[in-house]
Each structure stands twice: as C-alpha cells, then as structure tokens.
Amino acid sequence: MLIGLLGEHNFAENRVALVPETIKKLCLEGAEVIFEKSCGINAGFSDDDYKNAGGEMKENAAQIWQKANIIFKVWADFPADFKIPDMTVIIADFSRFAGKLKTMRAFDVAKIPRISRAQAMDVLSSQGNLAGYKAALEALNFVPKAAPMMITAAGAVAPLKVLVWGIGVAGLQGLATAKRMGAKIFGADIRKETSSQAASLGAVFIDENIIASRINEFDIIITAAGRYPMAPILLDEKLYLRLKKNALVLDIAGNVDEKLQSPNILRQYNIVSKIADTASRLLSNNLYNFFHLIYDSQAQNLNFDFNDEIIKSSYIGEKRHV
C-alpha cells in the first residue's frame, strides 16, 4: 500500500494531515509513504523528520497523485476540474470542496458520526476542542483588560465577563479556558439541554430569547455555533449596536453578519491553525485510527464495509468506484 501525504497550499492553513510519528507507525506496519516537500514545515515538522520516520520525499504534489493508492490531506482544496486517478482514495475534509465528487473514491472526515466507537477518529471534536481553547486565549490577549478579579492596594479590578455563544465542543473548551484565566463566564445556545453542560463549568446559562437584553454586559463575546461556512448568523447589525463600548467579538464559526466591519470584530474561522503543532498531532491520530477502519494491515488491502456506520456516513464517492 502506497500512502501519499500532501501539503496545504492555502496561506491560512498551517496544519498537516499526518505527522512524522504517524508515518513511522504506518511504515512499521508495511506501508510505503511518500510525502510532498515542505508539507509539514508550517506545523514545525521538517522534511528530515519525515525521512527519518521512513517517508520518501517528492518535489511536488503531481508526483504523489501519480503513484499513491491513498492520499491524506487536511482540506480537499484541489481545483474543481482536477483529474483524480480512478483508483486513488482520498481522505480529507471536504467541507469547502467545490468540485464534482462522483468520480472519486473519497472519505470526508467531517462526516464521521459522533458516536462512542468513532471517538478516536472524531476530527471535528479534536480540532474543535483546540479551537475553543485558542479562541479564549486570543480574545483575552486582545482586550486591554486583565481577566481575573484582583484586590490590590491600588484598588479593585472586576473580572472580565465572557459570553460564549454556541455550546458545542469548541464552546465548552472556550468557557473552561476563560474560567481558568479568571474571567466570569456565560454561555448561550438555542439548545436548552446545553444549560447543564455550561453549568458544570461554572458558567451562567443565558437563554437566547433574552440575550438581546443582556448583550451589553459582556467584555468578550465568542461565537462558536456550527461550522463555517454553514453556520447560522447570530450577531446582526441590530444586536451589534447594543454591545458594550469596546466589547470584543471573536467569531470562529461564521456567526457574525459579514456586513459588519469593525476593529473589535475578529473573524478566525480556522483558528486551530494557529496551534498547528498540537492540532496536527491530534488530527494525525484521528486519521490514523480512521485509516485502520478501512485498511487491513495483515492482508494489505482496503475493505469498505458499507454496513459499518462510520464508513457509510463518511464515504462521499460513488460505490461503483469502490
């Protein structure tokens, strides 16, 4: 089995799909791995790291497409009219892919179901967790105020009030991180059942029906409901005008109306790329575990069992190409 690893050529993406440690495991299992030159450099992994792990470097992506049986990539962002070899399997995130899928044998890792058996393969959870953590740090670093309450000889400092709007994996980690930094935390979500999750972290839950009346309380608002580019708009112009003066809005999901432009609105839909080393390591583990669901290392062949919920849900090609 010849595995190919491609780099990311989008300037906003620093992650790499497979890290050298994973390449080493694949090679020890009998696979051959070829990788694109400099594919991991932005995440802190050199070409020598990959070579020492057993990989063979290729100068460009075209050489990998010509040879590899399986292609690993963070994003399926190749051109829509790109001719993909008929028997090549692609494992990537297809959320932003605009091409035709019918000619591919492809797995969209963003469609891996969130069931207990798939936890070790759950790309959205591992990356979302890191995104929430990084979002809280970015927001706290941006505002010109201290986060925790302080009682000093020079006077008292009130804690920052942080609202996380959207209590999923990223939102929960955002709340937890802001609390660890000393902020007073609040959570909001259209799903009432998330109130107990917010409360478990010490957050005050705010019902979306009354959020307009309380939006002016917060120093920081992190929007994390859904996933760009399909996320709902939560903050429109009318609501934005109610914000506290100099409040910071950090949108990591696409929940803020794009017509709103302000130095106090930060849009970072791929914020996890800012911690590319850690994010790549977790992503690589996810992909490695998923790979072993469709590959039998003993028999050295692929096995697409469409009776398996994980395979059935994530496969986006036509079965006639299997």
C-alpha positions in Angstrom: 0.0 0.0 0.0 1.5 3.3 -1.1 0.3 6.3 1.0 0.7 9.8 -0.1 0.8 12.9 2.1 0.1 16.3 0.5 0.8 19.7 2.0 -1.6 22.6 2.4 -1.1 25.5 -0.1 -3.8 27.8 1.5 -1.8 30.5 3.3 -4.3 30.3 6.2 -3.6 26.7 6.9 -0.5 25.6 8.8 -1.6 22.1 9.8 -0.5 18.9 8.1 -2.7 15.7 7.9 0.0 13.2 9.1 2.9 13.9 11.4 6.2 12.0 11.3 5.3 9.8 14.3 2.3 8.5 12.4 4.4 8.0 9.3 6.7 5.8 11.3 3.9 3.7 12.6 2.5 3.2 9.1 5.9 2.2 7.7 6.4 -0.3 10.5 3.1 -1.8 9.5 4.3 -2.4 6.0 3.0 0.6 4.2 5.2 2.8 2.0 4.8 6.6 2.4 5.6 9.4 0.0 5.2 13.0 1.1 5.3 16.4 -0.6 8.3 18.5 0.1 7.8 21.0 2.9 4.3 19.6 3.7 4.8 19.9 7.5 7.1 22.8 7.7 4.4 25.3 8.9 3.5 22.9 11.7 7.1 22.5 12.8 7.9 19.2 11.1 10.9 19.2 8.7 11.4 17.1 5.7 14.2 15.3 7.6 11.7 14.4 10.3 9.6 12.7 7.7 12.5 11.0 6.0 13.8 9.7 9.4 10.3 8.3 10.0 10.6 6.3 6.8 8.9 8.5 4.3 10.2 9.3 0.8 10.1 12.9 -0.3 8.6 14.1 -3.6 9.2 17.5 -5.0 5.6 18.3 -5.9 2.0 17.1 -5.5 1.8 15.8 -9.0 4.3 13.1 -8.3 2.3 11.9 -5.4 -1.0 11.9 -7.3 0.6 9.7 -10.0 1.7 7.0 -7.6 -0.2 6.9 -4.3 -3.1 4.5 -3.6 -4.3 6.7 -0.7 -4.0 10.4 -0.4 -4.1 12.2 3.0 -4.7 15.9 3.2 -6.2 18.4 5.7 -8.5 20.0 3.2 -9.8 18.8 -0.2 -9.0 22.1 -1.8 -7.6 20.9 -5.1 -9.1 22.5 -8.2 -12.7 21.5 -9.2 -11.6 20.4 -12.6 -8.6 18.4 -11.3 -8.4 14.9 -12.8 -8.1 12.4 -9.9 -6.8 8.9 -10.7 -9.7 6.5 -10.8 -8.4 4.1 -8.1 -7.0 6.7 -5.7 -8.7 7.0 -2.3 -8.8 10.5 -0.8 -9.1 11.1 3.0 -9.6 14.8 3.8 -12.1 17.4 5.0 -14.4 18.1 2.0 -16.4 20.9 3.8 -15.2 23.6 1.4 -14.7 21.5 -1.8 -16.5 22.8 -4.8 -15.7 20.1 -7.3 -17.5 17.0 -8.5 -17.5 14.0 -6.2 -18.9 11.4 -8.4 -15.6 10.4 -10.0 -13.9 9.9 -6.6 -13.3 7.3 -4.0 -13.3 9.7 -1.1 -14.0 9.9 2.6 -15.0 13.2 4.2 -13.6 13.1 7.8 -16.0 15.9 8.7 -18.9 13.4 8.3 -17.5 10.8 10.7 -20.5 10.3 13.0 -20.1 11.4 16.6 -20.7 8.0 18.2 -18.7 6.4 21.0 -17.0 3.9 18.7 -15.7 6.8 16.5 -14.4 9.0 19.3 -10.7 8.2 18.4 -11.5 9.2 14.8 -13.5 12.3 15.5 -11.7 15.1 13.7 -14.3 17.7 14.5 -14.1 17.1 18.2 -10.3 17.1 18.5 -9.9 20.2 16.4 -13.0 22.0 17.9 -11.6 21.4 21.4 -8.4 23.1 20.4 -10.2 25.9 18.6 -12.2 26.8 21.7 -9.1 26.9 23.8 -7.2 29.1 21.4 -10.2 31.4 20.9 -10.4 32.1 24.6 -6.7 32.9 24.7 -6.8 35.1 21.6 -9.7 37.1 22.9 -8.3 37.6 26.3 -5.0 38.6 24.8 -6.7 41.2 22.5 -8.7 43.2 25.1 -6.7 45.8 27.1 -8.0 44.5 30.4 -7.0 41.8 32.9 -9.2 38.8 33.1 -9.4 37.9 36.8 -10.8 39.8 39.7 -8.0 41.4 41.7 -8.0 43.1 45.1 -4.9 45.3 45.3 -3.6 48.2 47.3 -4.2 50.3 44.3 -7.8 49.3 44.0 -10.1 46.5 43.0 -10.3 45.1 39.5 -13.5 43.4 38.3 -13.3 40.2 36.3 -13.9 40.2 32.6 -17.3 38.9 31.5 -17.0 36.5 28.7 -20.0 35.1 26.7 -19.5 32.0 24.6 -22.4 31.7 22.2 -22.7 28.2 20.9 -22.0 25.4 23.5 -20.6 22.6 21.5 -17.1 21.1 21.8 -15.4 24.4 21.0 -17.7 26.5 23.1 -17.3 24.3 26.2 -13.5 24.5 25.9 -13.7 28.2 25.4 -15.7 28.6 28.6 -13.3 26.3 30.5 -10.3 28.2 29.3 -11.7 31.7 30.0 -12.6 30.5 33.5 -9.1 29.2 34.1 -7.8 32.6 33.2 -10.1 34.2 35.9 -12.9 35.6 33.8 -16.6 35.4 34.7 -18.2 33.1 32.2 -21.6 32.9 30.5 -22.9 30.5 27.9 -25.8 30.7 25.4 -27.2 28.2 23.0 -30.5 27.5 21.2 -30.4 24.0 22.7 -31.7 24.2 26.2 -30.1 20.8 27.1 -26.7 22.5 26.9 -27.5 24.6 30.0 -26.4 21.7 32.3 -23.1 21.5 30.4 -22.4 25.2 30.8 -23.4 25.0 34.5 -20.9 22.1 35.0 -18.1 24.5 34.1 -19.4 27.2 36.4 -21.0 29.3 33.6 -24.2 31.2 33.8 -26.6 30.0 31.0 -28.4 32.7 29.1 -31.5 31.7 27.1 -31.3 33.0 23.5 -34.7 34.6 23.9 -33.3 37.2 26.4 -29.8 37.5 25.0 -30.6 40.8 23.3 -31.4 42.4 26.7 -28.1 41.2 28.2 -25.7 41.5 25.3 -24.4 44.9 26.6 -23.0 43.2 29.8 -20.1 41.4 28.2 -16.5 42.4 27.5 -15.9 39.5 25.2 -18.3 37.5 23.0 -17.0 34.3 21.3 -19.4 32.9 18.7 -18.9 29.2 18.1 -22.3 27.9 16.9 -21.9 25.5 14.0 -19.1 25.5 11.5 -18.1 27.9 8.7 -19.4 28.3 6.0 -22.8 26.7 7.0 -23.2 28.3 10.5 -26.2 30.4 11.4 -26.0 34.2 11.7 -26.3 35.1 15.4 -25.0 38.6 15.6 -26.6 41.1 13.2 -26.3 44.9 13.0 -29.2 45.5 15.3 -27.7 43.3 18.0 -24.2 44.6 17.4 -25.3 48.2 18.2 -26.4 47.0 21.7 -22.9 45.8 22.6 -20.9 47.3 25.4 -18.5 50.0 24.2 -15.2 48.4 23.1 -16.5 44.9 23.5 -14.6 42.3 21.5 -16.4 39.8 19.3 -14.3 36.8 18.2 -16.2 34.7 15.6 -14.7 31.3 15.0 -17.7 29.7 13.2 -19.2 32.4 10.8 -22.0 33.6 13.2 -21.4 37.3 12.7 -23.0 39.1 9.7 -20.2 39.7 7.2 -21.6 43.2 6.5 -20.4 44.2 10.0 -16.9 45.6 9.9 -15.1 46.8 13.0 -11.7 46.6 14.6 -13.5 45.0 17.5 -14.8 42.1 15.4 -12.2 39.3 14.7 -13.1 36.6 12.3 -10.9 33.5 12.6 -12.7 30.6 11.1 -9.7 28.4 11.1 -8.2 29.5 14.4 -6.9 26.0 15.2 -4.3 26.6 12.5 -2.6 28.9 15.0 -1.6 26.0 17.1 -0.6 23.8 14.2 1.8 21.5 16.0 -0.7 20.3 18.6 -3.6 20.3 16.1 -1.7 18.3 13.6 -0.7 15.7 16.1 -4.3 15.1 17.2 -5.6 15.2 13.6 -2.9 12.7 12.6 -4.0 10.3 15.3 -7.7 10.7 14.2 -6.8 9.9 10.6 -4.6 7.0 11.5 -7.4 5.4 13.5 -9.9 6.0 10.7 -7.4 4.5 8.2 -7.3 1.3 10.1 -11.1 1.0 9.8 -10.9 0.8 6.0 -7.5 -0.9 5.8 -6.5 -4.4 6.8 -2.7 -4.2 7.6 -2.4 -8.0 7.7 -4.0 -8.6 4.3 -2.5 -5.3 3.0 -5.8 -4.3 1.3 -8.7 -1.9 1.6 -12.1 -3.1 2.9 -15.0 -0.7 2.5 -17.7 -2.3 4.7 -20.7 -0.2 4.0 -22.6 -1.9 6.8 -20.3 0.0 9.1 -22.0 3.2 10.2 -18.7 5.1 10.2 -17.7 4.1 6.7 -21.2 4.5 5.3 -21.5 8.1 6.8 -18.1 9.4 5.7 -17.9 7.9 2.2 -18.9 10.5 -0.3 -17.9 8.9 -3.6 -20.0 6.6 -5.8 -20.0 3.0 -4.7 -19.3 1.9 -8.3 -15.8 3.4 -7.8 -15.1 1.2 -4.8 
